[in-house]
Amino acid sequence: LGLFLHRTPKVMAALSRVCARGVAGGTPRDAGEEAVARRDAVRGVVEVALLPALACMRANVGMASEVWAVLGSLPYEERYQTYAALKQACQPAAACAPLVVAWKGAQNDTKRVMRRLSKDNTKQFGRQLAKAAHALPVSVFDAIIGQIEAYENLIVPVVEMLRWLTPLSFDCLSYVLLEHLASGRSRLKEDGLNVSHWLQSLAAFCAALYRRHLGIELVGLLTYLANALKSGQSTQLLLLRELMNKMASVDYVEDLSEEQIEAVAGSEALRAASIDVATAAGAKAIRKPALRLRDTLVSQGLVGQLFVLLGRQRAGLCLSTDSPHLKLIGELHDRCHDVLLQFTTFVATNSTPAELARLVPPAHELVRTYGLEPEVAFHVYRHAYAQPPHAAGQVAGVQLAPASVVSAVESMVPEVVWSVLSPRLYATFWALALYDIYTPAQGYDKAIARVKATQEALDKDPDKTPAAVARRRKERERYTQLTEKLRADRAAQEKRVRAVRDQLRADRDLWFPDTDKESMTALLQHCVFARAVFSPADARFCAEFVHLLHAHGTPRFSTLQYLDKLLKDMAAHVFACTEREATNLGRFVAETLRLLHTWKSSRAVYDKECKSQPGFSVKPAAAQQSRATYEQYVTVVFKWYNKLAKHFVTALESKEYMEVRNALHVLIKLVSYFPAMKRLATLIEKRVTKIQQEESREGGREDLKLLASRYLAMLTQERSKGRLETDEEFTRGTVKDKAAPKPAPPSAAAAGGGGGSAPSAPAPPQGRGERDGGVEGAGKRGRDGDVRAAP
């Protein structure tokens, strides 16, 4: 009979029911020989007769339901194969005139509707479109997707008018989406950097469609996405990002404010309240798309696969990208990194620690077996280390890192590292989160204040109708519950932070096995620098963690040597960063400089927080340790600032685009604490002004011009507020005002900053300590790397 079956609807319906009964009684993926034979026979009937006959019929929703009863029992791969066969049969080359006429007629009807579609008539034209899709949905949606790829403003009305479709039509729509996504067209614009407009529109449509219509099967799309990442198609990351943004309301913000970082350090309720109080107060419908996306990923075993694929894509982009331009490579790396952070947030938000531990391999296995970088592996698995709140009174004995993790980390880094760094410290550093060591008290207070302000706004609503009064009463109850939730979360986090800090203090003797100067190098290389550039929250965590090492009086931890090594090697790290990493590095260094300013603010603060701590020992390896005086510390800070200024001036004068851009990003984050002195501000301002003028000419780089203008505006604001001091004011009279230092030679930055000339000494003439990059003026660096008192 073939397609002529449409002339006898009763026979067609009876055949559909026989086929449905033939594939019923088993799972869609039943692998038995008899089940496979039945499915093959039924699929042959569908391809040859049922779908072609349905395409030639007038709109018949009942018959479409009968056919779907057959197709719905088949796996999505076999269903999509039948749709592909139908489309092939409708092409002129197939020489099947009835199907060709039906295909062209459906497309013409669809284009006629799309030309008149707007946000105001989706109901009227949605029904017309659904009627056309009952017979030949593949043709209808092929025309619709083509229109959406060209006109992005059609996404919202099209998504709304699809609510009258049948399950068969929705399934065909999923197939057509995958067909367009997998087409061989170029996914990048001519500049080789930005994603093509058609792919951006299609990704946005997919996300809006699956969020609005929860009945559409997600398995095919997610499986395609995993396979695309496996084959190295980094542009498909845009699709995953849009799905998480629209379906789960999880988006990665490029430049977080201080208030947003405070929220990230808190509970889930605080993070939600910082974005939108009404959403945090309880719209349960918002979580339905997110839970559906999570359930589909879990059922198909795609959570661990996507984590591994994203981590390996991030690590291999530099080698797999055939481009000599560092800007392009950095942009691709940042995009992949943003999606990884976004996906990690999505999984952690919608899974318990026990569930994540079942879905994702342990961190050491991710590193050894799947080749992920340690910072990526621990970021992915860190949520699984989270512990439930302790009962009342139990604030001691908290587990910082599981024993299995401590024993497993030894294979993650070279064995020589463990001679100067404890595996327990390494595991603890990577297992803890910002939530564990810092309580954002101001963030909780501001969130509670916003909730109360929203409640007060409800009371001012003039609508006194019974329905409005009832609605306000329910909203007020939700806001009250949110306030109580925030207070309870704050109390639980404060208890957790106290317990973690007490355990850190108890374990401090186990962190560093020796006083070797290489301990600070290993801590920076394998812990601090790797994590500080990962995200804004991780940058804050690194600064807080190092502060705790100092405040707890950790034996064999030299705060002075750590700071000297950190600031001395800054030039090399600034150059090696991508744009996003440079911003995070600037946040971390700003937090560090803020701490230096606090200790330098007065002798009383220094004596209280630094003078008694072993980290400020002038000679850590000596049996009798003497502490640096306040004057020595101020002089050291002065030298560090001069050294930083030389490195930044050298970077700003570089001919390398990435070095200049990264230096400006870091300087923007440091402007509240650096340069801090009028002389250094003038020195840096002169170079930045030159960049602004050069890039303002025709053919200049617009991004550098904008960054330079932004920094100059911020520096001018700092000067107008009187925050820039003279050298004598900065050092509290220890150093007299002096001329601006000369820029370091270009080779110094290229060598990593460690081999360049150190800042000029304020007191004695230049000696061996300064040539070696030591802390000259307050002390000289001995052969063992200790900071010795100056004669």
N, C-alpha and C positions, 0 to 999 in steps of 0.2 A: 504493500500500500504506500509506504513512504510518506511524503508530505501530503498526499491526497487523502490521508486519514482525516484531515480536517473537515471533509465533506460529510462524515458520519460521526458527529460528536459523541453519540452513545457508545459506539464501538471504541472510540478513542478513550473515553472515560473508563470503560471496562478494562481496556488494555493497561491503562495507567494503574488501576487498582490491582490487577494481576501482578504487574511488575513490582508495585510497592509491597505486596505480600511476599514476593519472591526474595526481596532483600531484607525483610523484617525478621526479627528474632535474634539478631546478632549485632555486635558492635560494628561501627563503620569500618574498623580496621581488622576485622576477623580474618586471620591468616589461614584458616582451613582451606583445603583444596576445593571442597564442595562450595564453600562460601565464596571463594574467589571466582569459581566458574559461574555461579549465579550472578555475581556482580558484573562480570564481563558480559554475560548475555543481556542483562538489564541495560547496561550502558550502551550496548549496541542498538537496542531497541530505541533508547532515548535519542541517540545521535541520528539514527536513520529515519525515525518516524515521529516520535512525540514532539521534540523541539522544532523540527521543520514544519510539522503540521500546525503547531501552536503559532508559529510565525505567520502562517498564511490565513489564520482565522481572524475574524473581527474580534475586538476586545471582549474577552471572556474571562472574568476573574475566577469563576468557578473552575474552569479548565486549567488555569494557571496554578490553582491550589492543588489540583489532582496531579499535575506534573511535578510540582514541588514535593509532594508526598513521596514520590519516587526518588528525586534528586537529593532530598534532605537526608536520606539514609546512606548516601555515598560519601567517601572522604572528599575533602575540598579539592585535592589534586585531581581526582577523577571528574568532579563537577566542572572544574575549570577547563579540563581537556574537552569536555562536551561543548562548552561555550566556544572554545577556540575552533572546534570542528564546524559548528554552526556558522561562525563568522566566515570561515573559509568557504563554506558552501554558498554564502550570500554574495561572494565576489563575482564580478563579470567573468573571470577566468574559469569559474566552475561551470558555466553554461547551464545554470538552473534558473530559467527566466522567472518563475513565480517568486523564488527567494530573493532574486536581485530586485524585482519590483517592490517586494515587501520592505527590503532594506532601505531603498531610496525613499519610499513613501514615509517610513518611520522617521528618517533623518530630516526630511522636508517638514514634516509636522512639528518636530522638535525645534528646528531652527525658527519656525514661525512663532512658536510660543516664546522662545528665548528672546526674540527681538522685542517683544512687548512686556517682558517680565520686569517687575520692580518690587520694592518692599511692600507696596500697598496692595498688590493683587496676587500674592502668593497662593491664596486660597482658591481663587478662580482658576488660575493657570496650573496650579498644582494638580487639580483633579483632571484637567485635560492631559497633562503629562503622564499621570498615572494610568489613564485609559490607553494612551499610546504604548506605554511600557508593558501592559499586560501581555501583548502578543510577541513583541520582539525587543526586549529590554536591552540587549547588547547594542543594537543600533542606536537606540534612544540615548543611552549613556555615553556612547562613543562621541556623539554630537555634543552632548552637554559638557563633557570633560574638555573637549577641544575649545569650547567657548570660555570655560573657566581658566584655562591656561593662558588665554589672551587677555581676559578681562577679570581682574581680581575682585572687582566690586560686585560680581555676581555670586560670590560665595555665600553670603548670608541669605539672600532670597532663595537660592537653589536649595540650601540645606533645609530651610523652612518648608518649602513646597514638596519635599520628598516624604512627608509624613503619611501620604495616602498610598504608598507603594506596598506591594505584596512581598512576602519573604523571598520569592523567586527573583523579583526585581532587585531587591537589596543584594542578593547573592551575585547577580550579574554585575551590579555596580562595583562590588569588591573586585571581581575579575577584571573589569575594564580599568579600574584604578591601577592594578598591578601591571597590566599590559602597557599603560602609558608610562608608569614609573620605570619599567624595564626597557623602554624603547632606546634605540641606539643614538638618540640625539645628544648633542653636547650639553653637559650639565653645568658648564661654566661659561661665563661671558667671555668676550674677546680679550678682556684684560687678564684672564687666567686666574683671577682671584675671587671674584664674586660669583655666587650661584646664579644660574640662569633664571629669568623671570618665570618661565613656565614651571620650573621645579619648585620655586618658592610658592607660587599659587597653588600648585597641586598638593604640596605638603600642608599648607594652611587649610585647604579644603578637606583633606583626609582627617586632620585633627578635629575640625568643626563637625564633620559628619559623624565620626565615631563618638564624639561627646554627646551630640544631640539625639542620635538614634542608637540606643544601647543594644538593640536586637541584632545588629550586623555582626557577623563572625569576624574576629580579629586575628584568628590563627594564621590565615594566609598572609596578611600584611606583615605581621611580626616575624614570621619565618622568612619571608622575602628579605626583610631588613637585616636579619642575622646573616643570611647568605651573602647579601651585598657587602656587608662589613667584612665577612670572611674573604671575599675576593678583592678587598682593598678599595672599595668605592667610598671614600671618605665623604663625598657630597651627600650621601644618604643619611648622614648624621642629622641633617636638617629635618628630616622626617621624624626621627626619634625625638628631637628637641621639641618639635611642634606638638607631638602626641602628649608628651609629659606636661607641656605648658598648658594645653587646652583641657586635657582629660583629668590631670591631677593637680592643676594649678601650681605647678612647681616650675619656677623659672630661675635662671641664674642671672643675677644683677652684676654688671661689670664693675661698677664702682660703688661699693657699699658705703653708706655714711656711718659715723660713729654710733648713732642710735641703732642702726640695723645690725652692726656687729655685736652690740650689746644684746640684741634680741636673739641672734644666732647662738650666743653663749648660754641662753636660757632654755626653758622647756618648750615643748611643741605649742602649748597654749600661748606662750609669750611671743613666739615667732608668728603665729597666726594673728594675734592681736596687734602686732606692730605693722602688719600689712592692712588689715581691715577688721575693725571691731565687730561689725555686723556678721561677717563670715565666721569669725572665731566664736561668736556667741551661739552659733548653732545652725547653719543650713545644712542638714544632713544629706540633702540631695546632691550637694557638691561632691561628696565622697563616693557616690555611686560609680561614676565613670572611672575614678582612680582605683577603686576596688576591683572593678571589672578588668581593667588593664593589668592589675597585679595578678588576679586569678588566672588570666590567660597566660601570662608569662610563666607562672608557677606550674600550671598544668602541662605546658609544653617543654618545661625544663630549660627555659631561655634566660633565666636570671643570671646564673653563673656563666653561661655562654656569652651573654652581652657584656658582662664585666670583663671577661678575659679578652674579648674582641676589642672593646674600647681601650683597655690598657695596652694591648699590643699595637693597636693602631696609633695610639699616642706616642709610643716609644719608637715606632718604625717610620713615622712620617718624614723625619729628616733624611733618612736613607732612601725611601721609596719615591720621594718627590723629585721629578726631573726638572729642577729649576735652580739656577745659580743665585737667585735673589733671596736674601735672608728675610726680607720683609714678608714674602709670600709663605715661606716655610714657617715663620713665626706665627703668621695669621692662621694657617691650617692647624698648627699645634695648639693654639689657644682655643680654636673652635672645638676641637676634639676634647680638650681638657674641660671646657665648659660643659659639654654634654656628659662627660664622666661625672663631674660634680653634681649635675642635675639628676642623673640617673641614681647616683648614690643617695641623694636626698630623698628621692621618690621611694626607693626601696626601704630605707631606714624609717621613713615616716609611716609607711603602710605595712611594716613587718615588726614583729617582736624580735629581741636578740636571739631567742631560741630558733625562731623560724629562719632568720638570716643564716644562722650557723648550719642549718640543714640545706639551704639553697646554694651556698657559696663555699668552695673549698677553703680551708684555713690559709692564713696569710703566708706561712712558710711554704705551703704547697703551691700557692699562686706564684711564688718567686721561683722555686726550684723546678716545678713541673711545667708551668705555663709561661715562664720567662717574663713575668711582670716585674717592674721596678719595686723595690721595697716600699717606697713612699706610696705608690699606687695600691699595692696589696694591703697595707695596713689601713689606708683610708677606706678601702672597700669593706674590710672585715671589722673595722673598729666598733661598729654598732653591736656586733656580736659579743664584745667584751663587756658591754654595759651590764651593771648589776642592779637588782631590784633595791629599792630603798630599805635601809636597815630599820629594825624595830626600835622603839623608843629606848634610849639609853645605850644602844649599841653603836658606838662611834669609833671603836678601835678594831684592829685586825682586818681591815678591809683589804681585799686582794687587788693590788695594783695591776699586775699582769699574771695570767695563768702560768703555772709551772711548765706546762707543755710549750708555751710560747717562749719562755726563757731558755729552755733547752733547745728549741728549734732555731732560734735566731743566729746561732753560731755559724751556720752554713750560709747565711745571707750576705756576709761581708768578709773580706780577707781575714785570715786567721791572725795576722799580726796586729789587727786592731784590738783584739782582746787582751793584749799585754798592757794597754794603756786605758782601756775602757771596759767597764763591766757589762756582760750580757744582760744582767738584771736592769741596769740603767737604760740600755738600748731598748729592751722590751717594754719597760715602763714608759719611756718617752713616747714610743710609737703607739702603745695601747691606750693611753689616756687621751681624753678629749678636753677641749676648753671648758665644757660643762663640769668636768671633774675637779678643776683647780681654781675656778673663778666664778663668783656669783655676781651677775649684773644687777645689783640692787637698784641702781637708777633706772635701768630698763623696766624692771617690775613696777617701780613707783610710777613711771610715766604711763605705762600701759593701764594700770589701775585708774590713774587720773583720767585717761581718755575714756575709759568705760563709764566712769561717773559722769563725765561731761555729756556723753551720749544719753545717759539716763535722764539727766536734767533737761536735755533738749526734747525728750519725749514728753515731759511734763508741760512744756510750753506749747505743745500742739493744740491749736484751737478747736480741732474737730472733736465734738462731744457726742457723736452718734454712738449707739451701742456697739456696732461692729468695730469702730475705731478704738473705743475704750477697751474692748476685749483684746484687740490686737496689741495695744500698748501694754496691757497687763502681761501678756505672754512675753513680749519683748523685754519688759522690765525684769521678769523672772529669769530669763536667759542671761541678761547682763549681770544680775546678782550671782547666778551660778558661775559665770565667767570670772567675776571678781574673787569669789571664794576659791575657784580653781587656781588662779594666779597666786594667791596668798599661800595656798597649800603647796604649790610647786616651788615657790621661793623657799619655804621652810624645809622642804625635802632636799632641795639643792644645797642649801646652806649646811645641812647635816652631812650631805655627801662630800662637800668641799672640806669640811672640818676633818672628816674621817680620812680622806685622801692625804691631806696635808700632814696629819699626825703620822700616817704610815710613811710618808716621804721622809719626815724627820727621823723616824725610827730606823729607816733603812739607809740613812745617809752615809754610814761607814762603809757600805758595800758598793758605792757608785764608782769610785776611782781607785784602782789597785796601786797606783804609784803617783808620785809628784812630777813625773816627766812632763816637759813642756808639750810633748806630742799629744798629751791627753786633751788639751784644748783644741788642737788641730783636728783630732779624731771626732771630738764632740761637734765641732762646727761642720766638718765635712760629711759625716754620716748621719747626723741628726738635725742640727739647727738649719743649715742652709738648704738641705733637701726638703724640709717641711715648711720653712718660712715662706717660700715662694709658691706653695701649693694653693693656698686660698687665703682670704683675709682673716678668717677665723684661726687658721693655722699660724699665720704671722703673729697674731695676738697670743696664741698659746705658747709659741717659742719664747717670746719676751717674758711672759708670766712664769714659765717653767724655770728659765735661767734665774729670774729674780728669786724664786723659791730656793734654788740651789744656794744662792748667796745668803738669803735671809736665814736659812736653817743652819748656817755655818758648816757646810759640807766639807769634811776633811779632804785635803789634797785638791780642792777646787780653787783655783786662783781667779778671782773676778778680774783683777788687773790684767793678767795675761790673756784671759778670754776676750776682754774688750779691746786690748791692743791688737790681737790677731784678727778680730772681727773688722775693725775699722781700717786696719792696714791693708787687708785684701779686698776692700770694697770695690776698687776699680775693675778688677777682673770679673767679679760676680755681676756687676752692672752690665758689662758688655755681653756676658754669656746668657743673659735673660731674654725671654720674649717680652712683648709689651705687657701682658697680664702679669707675668712673673716679676717684672720690674716694679709694677705698682705694688704688688704684695711685699716685695723686698723693701720698698720705701716705707710701707706701714710698719714692718718689723724694726727697721732702723729708727724710725720715729719714736716707737715705744721705748727703744733702748736709750735714745738721746733724752727722752722725757725723764727717764730714771736718773740719768747723769745730771740733769738740771735740778732734779729734786735733791739729790745728795749735795750738789754744789750751792744750793740756795742759802744755807747758813751753816756755821760751825756746829750748832746744836744738833741739826738734822744729821750731819755727817758723823758726829760722835755717837749718836744713837743707833744709826743704821749701818755704819761701815767700819768705824774705828776698831770695834771689838770683834769683827768678823775675820776668820782666817783667810777669806778671799782677798783681803787687803794687806796681806803680809808682803813686806818688801822682798823677803827671801823665803819662799814657801818651803824649800828643801832643808832649811836650817833647823837645828833642834830648838834654838831660842829664836822664835819668830818675832820680829818687830813690825809694827803696823805703820803704814804710810800716814803721814800727818795731813791735816786739812790743806796746808799750803802746797804740799807735794801733789795731792790729788787735784787741786785746782790747776796747777801747772801742767799736769798730765792731760787733763781735759782740754786745756788750751792748745797743747801740741796736737792732740787728736783732731781738733777742729781745723787747725792749719793744714794737717795732712789731708783731711777730707776735702778741704777747699782746693788743694793742689790737684787732687785726683779728678774732681768735678770740672775744674777749668780745663785740664788736659782732655777730658772726654768731650767737653763742649767745643773744643777747637779741632776735634778729630774730623777727618774727611769721611769717616764711616757713618752712614745714615743711622744704623741701629744703635751705635754707641751714643750718638747725640740724642736720639729720641729717648732711649732708656734713661740717660742722665737727667733729662728734663722731667720724666715721670717720677723718678726718685726725688728730685729736688722739690717737686710740687708737694709730695707727701711730707717732706722734711721742713717745709717753710716755717712752721711754728716753733721749731727748735734749732734749725740750722739755716743760715749761717750765724744768727744771733749776735754777731759783731758787725759794726758799721763798716770796718775795713774789709772784711771778707764779703759782705753784702755788695759793696761797691765793685769789688773784683769780679764776682760772679755776674752781677747785673750788667757789667760792660760786655761780657761775652754773650750773654743771652740777648741783649739788645742788638748786637751784631748779627746774631742768627735771625732775629725778627726782621731786620732790615734786608738781609740777603734773601730770605725766603718770601718777602713781600714783592720782590721784582717778578717780572713776567717769567713764567716757567718755574717759579719756586715751588717748594713742597708745602702744600697748604696745612698738613697736619703739624709739621714742625713750627710753622708760623703761629698756629693757634695755641700750641703748647707753650711756646715762648711768650706770647702775649698773656696767657693765663698766669704763668709764673711771675712775670713782671708786675701784673696787677696785684697778685698776692703779696709779693715782696714790698710793693709800695704801701699796701695796707698795714703790713707789719711795721714799716718805718713810721707811718702816720700815728700808730698806736703807741709809739715810744718803746717798742720791744727790742730794738737793736741797741746794743751797748758798745761803749768803747772797750778797747783791750783791757784797760785798767779796771773798768767797772765789771767786766766779765770775770776777771781773775781776782776780784775783791782786793785790788791793790798789789797783788803778787807780781804782776807784770805791767810794765809801763807801756803806753801807747807806742806803736811801731809802724813802720811802713808795710804796705801790702806785700805778701810773699810772692815770689816769682813762680810761675806755673812749672810743674814737674815736666821733665822731658817726655816726649811721646813714648819713648821706649819703656818708661816706667809703667804706664798703664798697660801696655802690651804684655809686659812681663808679669802682670798680676798685681802690681802695686807694692809687692814686698821688696823689690830691689831698687825702688826709686829713692830719691833723697827724702829724708824725713823733714818735718817742719822745723823751722829755725828755733833754737832754744831761747827762752826768755832771759836766762840768767848767765850761765857760763858760755864760752865759745864752743863751737862745734867740736865734738870729740868722737871717740870710737862708738859710744852708745848711740849717737844720732846716725852715724853712717851705717850702722847695723839695723836701723829701723827700730831701735829700742825706745824706751820711755825716758828720754833724756831730759834733764832739768830737775825732775822729781827723783830720778834714779837712773842708773846705767844698767844695761842688760849684760849679765855675766855670761860665761861660756856655757853654763847649764840652763840658760834661759830665764833665770830668776830676775826679778826687779829689785835691784840693790839700791840702798840709800846713796844719794849723791854726796860727795865729799864736801 
